[in-house]
């Protein structure tokens, strides 16, 4: 039902995680000049120093616009079957292309990104090292592939529950073990399993009882926007629960700040049961055992802009 987070990054089909590619991807992950304003990087909304997200209900993007959904953590995202709350990106490389081009996020274009990167000789050399043998390695697709390579290394192994899975019965205390039993017996594990405790399939939010509009906004119909299938209205990817204590606020709307409240809401909306306070506390205690070793990331030194680097576009909302 559950798998431990491995100690080393997984193999990605079609994307060998070479040292040169991972290093380039790291630089690009922190590179704000991928945005038209030169202010927003991947790390802005997926901050590796803050649980892999931004601690906001919904992220702030170009022109201080608010995005429509809560930013998922980048940690262990490589173990998800698809990316985004609605699963519209098949993998991390495809996901990396979306925010760069979204007007509400980084508000750039593939052409502008390539021009920016080619304007800096150090980046051209880094792409040549990461993608050897390619006639023109500085491409929008290779940018995304390199970011995927770096993000694949952002895993959090050796959580207490991983040690428990590997046979260390003392890694969990009695309250945490009771929480695990409740998590399984009440039905939470039906949607939140595997390595990432979620991220593998899609379910209606409000399977039994639909939450109020403050938690489930009526205007966001979830996966319906991807499939245009009526049965996918208000269907979302099951949220991964690894490091969940670090990723408040919760749900796609970012409407709930308390992990205890989030557990209670899920009991009512998804399981049709009113969890009592003791049950909620036990489940929360268990969920906290899913917090693993957060990778230590040193901020990379980025190359200076040149005379040919496109100048930052104005943040229109500030004008």
N, C-alpha and C positions, 0 to 999 in steps of 0.2 A: 504493500500500500504506500509506503514511504521509501525514499532513497536519500542517503547522505549526500551532502555537497562534496564532490571530489576535491582532493587537495591540489589538483592541477587543472588548468583550463581544458575543456573538452575539444575534441577534433571537430572542425567545421568543414562540411563538404564544400569543396571548391575554394577554400580560403585557408591556405597554410599560414599558421601563426609564426612567421619568422620574426626574429628580433628587430630587423629593420622595419618591417611592416607595423609591428606593435608600437615601436617608438614613433613612427610617423603618425599613426592613429592617435596616440596620446597627444601629440602636438596639435593635431586637428581638433581633438575633443575640447581642448582649452583655447582654441583659436577664435577670438571674437570677430576677426575680419571675414569670417565666413558669413556673417550677417551684414546687411547693407549699411547698418548704422555703426559697425565696428564696436558694438557694445555687448552683443549677446553671443555666447558660445554654448556648446552642448552642456558644459558644466554649469551654466547659469541655472538651468532648470533641473539638472541631474547632478547636483553638487556632491562630489565624492567625499567632502568633509562633513556632510549633513545627511547621512543615510542614503545617499545617491539620489536625492530629490531636493525640493526647494522649500519645504515647510510652509507652503501657501495652499489655500483651498484650490485655486486655479492659477496657473503660471502667468507672469507678466511678460509680454513680448514687445515687438516693435511699436513705437509710439505710445508705450505704457498701456497697450491694449491687454485686456484680460482674456486668456484663453478659455475655452469652454469646459475643460476637464482638468482634474487633478493630475499632476505629473507623476507617473510611476517611477519607482526606483530603478536605477541602472544596474544595481548590484544583483547578480544572478539572473539578469534578464536573458542571458544566453540559453537558459534552460526552459524558457517559455516556448510553447508551440508556435506562437505568433506574437506580434508586438502591437501596442496600443490597446486601449480598453475595448475596442471593437474588432481587434485582430486584422486590421486592414493591411498590415505589413507582414510579409511572410517570415522575415528575419531581421536581424539588427542592421544589415547593410541597407535594406529597403527602408527601414525605419529612419535611418540617418538622413535620407534624402528629403523626408517629409518636412520636418521643422525648418530646414534651411530655406525651403521655398514658400512656406506658409506665411501669408501676409500678416497674420496675427502673432507670428513667432520671430523668425530671423529675416523674413521679407527680402530674400535674395533670389537669384536665378542661377542655374547651372553655368551659364555663360559668364556671369559676373564672378562666380566662385573660381572658375578656371583662370580667368584673367588675373584675379587677385593672386592666386597661387603661382602662376607663371611669372608674375612680376618680381618674385623674390628668388634669387638664384639658389639660396639654401633649400627652399622647398623643392625646386626642380631636381636638385641633387638627391634629396631624400626620396622623392618619388622614383627616381632612376634606381636607387638602391633597393627600394621596397618591391618594385615591379621590374626586375631585370629582364632585358631582352625585348621590352616593348618599345616600339618606335616612338610613341607619344604617350608616356606614362601618366602625365598630369591630366587626368580626366575626372569628371564628376563621379563616375562609377567607381574609379579607384579611390577617390576620396572616401566614399561610403564604405568600401571594402576595408580600407585601413582603419577607419573608426570602428567597424565591426570587430576587427582583430584586437584592438585595444580593449573594447568593451567586453570581449570574451574573457579577458583576464580579470575582470572585476567580480570575482567570486568570493564567497565568505565561508570557508570551511571551518570545521571543528567547533560548531555550536555544541552546547551541552547535549542537545537531542541527537546530534550526529554521533557523539561518543556513546550515547545510550544505544543507538542502533547498532553500533559496532561491538556491543557486548558489555559496556561498562554500566552495570545496573545502578551504581551509585552516582551516576552523572545527573540524575533527576531525584529530587526529594519527593516525599509522599504526596504533597499538594500538587506538584507538577505531574506526577504519575496519575493522580486522580483526574487532573485536567486532561491528560492524554486519553484516558478512558472515556471521559465525557465527550471529548472531541470526536472520538470514533463512534461511540454508542448513540449519541444524539443525531449523528448524520453529517457533521461538518466535513468529515474526511471524504464524503462522496464527491465533493467538488474540489476540495483542497488536499490533493495528494501529490505523489511523485517527488522529485527532487526539490521543486520550488514551492511545494504545498499550494498549488494552483497554477494558473497560467497555461493550462492545457486544453480547456474547453469553455463553452459559452452557456450561460444560464440566464433565465429571466430574473431580474431583480424585483422581488415581490412574488416569488413562486407561490407562496401561500397567502401572504398579506402584503399589499403594496404599501411601501413607506409613503410618508407625506411628501409634498412637493419640495420642501426644503432639503430633503435627502435625495429624492428622485425627481428632478425637474422635468416637467411634462414636455418641454421642447427638445430634449435630448433623447432620441429613441434608440440610441446605442447601435447595435449591429445592423439594424434595419437600414441605416444609411449606406452600408456596404453591400448588403444582399438584396435590398428592396423586397424582402419577403415579409409578409404580414406577421408571421409567427416569430420573427426576430425583433419585433418592437420591444424595447426596454430590455433587450438581451445584451449582456456584457460578458467579457472574459472573466472567469473567476480570478480574483486578485491573488497574486502570489503572497504568501504569508511569511516568507523568510525575512528576518530583521524587522518584523512588523512594528515592534515597539519604537523603532527609529523613524517611522514614515508617516506620522500623523500630519495633517488630518486625513480621514479615511473616506473611502468610496470614490467613485468617479467624479462626484460633485464636490469632494473635499469638505463636506458639511459637518462631519463629526470629528471632534478633536480627541475624545476620550476613547481609549481602546476598550474599556469596560462597556461604554455605551455602544460601540460598534458591535461587540459580541452580542449584546442584548438585542440590538436591532436585527442582526442576522438570525438569531434564534426565532424571533417573531416572524420576520418576513420570509425566510427561506425554509425554516423547519416547522413553523406553526406551533412553537412551544414557548412558554414564558419561562426563561431560565431564572432561577432564584439567585440572590446575591452571592451565595456561597458557590454555586455552580459557575457563575460568571467569573468570580475571582480565581477559581481553580483553572478554568480554561485560559484566562489571561496569564496566569503563572506559567502554564505550559507553553503558551505562545512565545513568551519571553525566552524560553529555552531554544528558540529557533534563531536567536541572534548569534551570528558567527564572528570569526575574526575579520574585521574590516581591513581591506588592503591599505597599506600606507603608500600614498601617491605623492611624489615630489613634483611640484609645479614645474613644467618644462620651460626652458628659455626659448622664446619664439623669435624668428628672424625679423629684422626691422623692415618697415615698408620702404619702397623705392619711389622714385619720381613717377614711375608708370603704374604704381598700385592705385586702383580706383579709390577715389576719396569717399569718406563716409557720407551716406545719404542722410538728409535731415530727418530727425524723429518728428514726423509731421504733427503729431498731437501736441508737441511742445511749442509749435509756431504760433 
